[in-house]
């Protein structure tokens, strides 16, 4: 190719200037974006943890309602009329147990000692008022997220 052809070819390539964004600036933009995403994820996690703390606090301070006898009678009558012989009376995370649900998961006879908050109060009401009448209370781990005990279900049987 002659010099003239090379000059014409060079003149045909547009000059887009020296003020192009550099790869370093592009990496910085990508890092800033990644940091913003991480910050959003941290904020979501913080909000979730605060909500979980609120739920736990409510569970720990919840009490048997004054109309419990009427609600209980209605629930067991309705269940029995459908042929059901047990009802779930509570569901809560195994982390609310003093041992993380270990005693319940292993069917240990002293599992009630691991209960806290509302579950403990429900057990005490059962023990004081319903056991002598022939009711039974059982606890069961309901799920295993990540292979670990998840929620506990308390079931009243007759």
Secondary structure, DSSP 4 states (H G I P E B T S, - for coil): --HHHHHHHHHHS----S-PPPHHHHHHHHHHHHHHHHHHHHHHHHHHHHHHHHHHHHHHH----TTHHHHHHHHHHHHHHTT--EEEEEEEEGGGSTTTTHHHHTT-TTGGGG--HHHHHHHHHIIIIIGGGT-EEEEEE---GGGS--EEEEEEE-
